[in-house]
Amino acid sequence: DPKFALAYVGLADALSLQIAYSGASSKVTQSDVEKAVAEALKLDANLAEAWASSGGIAQDRWQFDRAEAMFRRAIELNPNYATARHWYSMMLRDVGRADEAFAQIQRAVELDPLSAVITETLGEIQESQGRFHEAEVAYRKAITIDPSRPVPYMDLGLLNAYALDHVADAIPLAQKAAEIDPGAPYLASSLSALYFILGDENKFAELAGQAAKRWPEDPFVQFQLARVKLRRLDAVGAARHAQRALDANPRYDLAL
């Protein structure tokens, strides 16, 4: 059905998630995302889902004012579209408006209480507010909702490592996340980073190197390789990998 606007939104969102979760090239994929959203809006200019997806594109480009306007338009058109409030909350969190972010994600949870990813984001926003034990509860609830979803395990592992000072407990959780979805560069690289803070340089370098062979253009993977080089006092090598990360994503803050 070439006139089905919502299908184009679904295509755009699926492509965007490939960038976020599977290491797809943002340079190549983003243009296809934009084309799909544009087609959806051409077919239905008042489609809330399309406005929310447009907001996601603007957010990826750090066009936060534009993204906010699009998210608010989506919510105006359909106040009960939980995904619009979910994505809007992440944008608000990223620009430091934590209280507003919490209000939006709280409403998203009310609208879709059985969404693991929305509950997971609730935990991430609570964590950004320093509400670590509440975040732990949210991550565990997300796992209960969907035990097959890997990210809450990683979120819980990183929370244990960086906030709760239970680093040893973090490794099994991170390993489980990477095992559930071995095709996600973020999960593999986050696991290697945990070995980094444990001081196991050999394991860290081994896992970071494996990730680099599989996802050579992923910015987070290249960032981890830069950390390997820094750990070995190789500033030139570190700068080379950081630059590769920036080539893939010029706005990548860790690489900068």
Solvent accessible surface area in square Angstrom, and as a share of the most:
residue,aa,sasa,rsa
1,D,134,0.69
2,P,101,0.63
3,K,150,0.63
4,F,102,0.43
5,A,12,0.09
6,L,77,0.38
7,A,49,0.38
8,Y,54,0.21
9,V,4,0.02
10,G,39,0.37
11,L,92,0.46
12,A,1,0.00
13,D,27,0.14
14,A,54,0.42
15,L,35,0.17
16,S,35,0.23
17,L,91,0.45
18,Q,91,0.41
19,I,41,0.21
20,A,66,0.51
21,Y,73,0.28
22,S,60,0.39
23,G,28,0.27
24,A,34,0.26
25,S,55,0.35
26,S,40,0.25
27,K,137,0.58
28,V,103,0.59
29,T,13,0.07
30,Q,27,0.12
31,S,49,0.32
32,D,61,0.32
33,V,1,0.01
34,E,51,0.23
35,K,139,0.59
36,A,5,0.04
37,V,6,0.03
38,A,61,0.47
39,E,56,0.25
40,A,0,0.00
41,L,41,0.20
42,K,163,0.69
43,L,57,0.28
44,D,55,0.28
45,A,63,0.49
46,N,93,0.48
47,L,26,0.13
48,A,5,0.04
49,E,33,0.15
50,A,0,0.00
51,W,61,0.22
52,A,0,0.00
53,S,7,0.05
54,S,10,0.07
55,G,0,0.00
56,G,19,0.18
57,I,18,0.09
58,A,2,0.02
59,Q,30,0.13
60,D,88,0.46
61,R,93,0.34
62,W,122,0.43
63,Q,72,0.32
64,F,58,0.24
65,D,125,0.65
66,R,140,0.51
67,A,0,0.00
68,E,29,0.13
69,A,61,0.47
70,M,22,0.10
71,F,0,0.00
72,R,141,0.52
73,R,77,0.28
74,A,0,0.00
75,I,22,0.11
76,E,120,0.54
77,L,54,0.27
78,N,52,0.27
79,P,70,0.44
80,N,97,0.50
81,Y,39,0.15
82,A,12,0.09
83,T,35,0.21
84,A,0,0.00
85,R,33,0.12
86,H,9,0.04
87,W,48,0.17
88,Y,5,0.02
89,S,0,0.00
90,M,47,0.21
91,M,1,0.01
92,L,2,0.01
93,R,61,0.22
94,D,80,0.41
95,V,53,0.30
96,G,62,0.59
97,R,82,0.30
98,A,30,0.23
99,D,115,0.60
100,E,82,0.37
101,A,0,0.00
102,F,35,0.14
103,A,56,0.43
104,Q,34,0.15
105,I,0,0.00
106,Q,84,0.37
107,R,91,0.33
108,A,0,0.00
109,V,25,0.15
110,E,105,0.47
111,L,48,0.24
112,D,56,0.29
113,P,66,0.42
114,L,143,0.71
115,S,18,0.12
116,A,11,0.08
117,V,50,0.29
118,I,5,0.02
119,T,2,0.01
120,E,7,0.03
121,T,2,0.01
122,L,29,0.14
123,G,0,0.00
124,E,41,0.18
125,I,0,0.00
126,Q,14,0.06
127,E,47,0.21
128,S,65,0.42
129,Q,52,0.23
130,G,43,0.41
131,R,73,0.27
132,F,74,0.31
133,H,131,0.58
134,E,80,0.36
135,A,0,0.00
136,E,37,0.16
137,V,102,0.59
138,A,5,0.04
139,Y,1,0.00
140,R,123,0.45
141,K,103,0.44
142,A,0,0.00
143,I,28,0.14
144,T,107,0.62
145,I,47,0.24
146,D,50,0.26
147,P,83,0.52
148,S,78,0.50
149,R,42,0.15
150,P,18,0.11
151,V,12,0.07
152,P,0,0.00
153,Y,15,0.06
154,M,0,0.00
155,D,12,0.06
156,L,1,0.00
157,G,0,0.00
158,L,33,0.17
159,L,0,0.00
160,N,9,0.04
161,A,9,0.07
162,Y,121,0.46
163,A,32,0.25
164,L,26,0.13
165,D,118,0.61
166,H,91,0.40
167,V,32,0.18
168,A,79,0.61
169,D,82,0.42
170,A,0,0.00
171,I,20,0.10
172,P,79,0.50
173,L,36,0.18
174,A,0,0.00
175,Q,66,0.29
176,K,89,0.38
177,A,0,0.00
178,A,17,0.13
179,E,129,0.58
180,I,60,0.31
181,D,44,0.23
182,P,82,0.52
183,G,25,0.24
184,A,3,0.02
185,P,4,0.02
186,Y,80,0.30
187,L,3,0.01
188,A,26,0.20
189,S,1,0.01
190,S,3,0.02
191,L,18,0.09
192,S,0,0.00
193,A,6,0.05
194,L,0,0.00
195,Y,24,0.09
196,F,41,0.17
197,I,64,0.33
198,L,81,0.40
199,G,43,0.41
200,D,61,0.32
201,E,57,0.25
202,N,120,0.62
203,K,69,0.29
204,F,0,0.00
205,A,19,0.14
206,E,85,0.38
207,L,29,0.14
208,A,1,0.01
209,G,24,0.23
210,Q,97,0.43
211,A,4,0.03
212,A,18,0.14
213,K,176,0.75
214,R,138,0.51
215,W,30,0.10
216,P,58,0.37
217,E,109,0.49
218,D,20,0.10
219,P,31,0.19
220,F,37,0.15
221,V,0,0.00
222,Q,3,0.01
223,F,35,0.14
224,Q,2,0.01
225,L,22,0.11
226,A,7,0.05
227,R,47,0.17
228,V,10,0.06
229,K,52,0.22
230,L,105,0.52
231,R,97,0.35
232,R,127,0.46
233,L,165,0.82
234,D,52,0.27
235,A,72,0.56
236,V,119,0.68
237,G,1,0.01
238,A,8,0.06
239,A,63,0.49
240,R,124,0.45
241,H,21,0.10
242,A,20,0.16
243,Q,96,0.43
244,R,92,0.34
245,A,0,0.00
246,L,31,0.16
247,D,76,0.39
248,A,21,0.16
249,N,55,0.28
250,P,93,0.59
251,R,96,0.35
252,Y,29,0.11
253,D,94,0.49
254,L,91,0.45
255,A,12,0.09
256,L,144,0.72
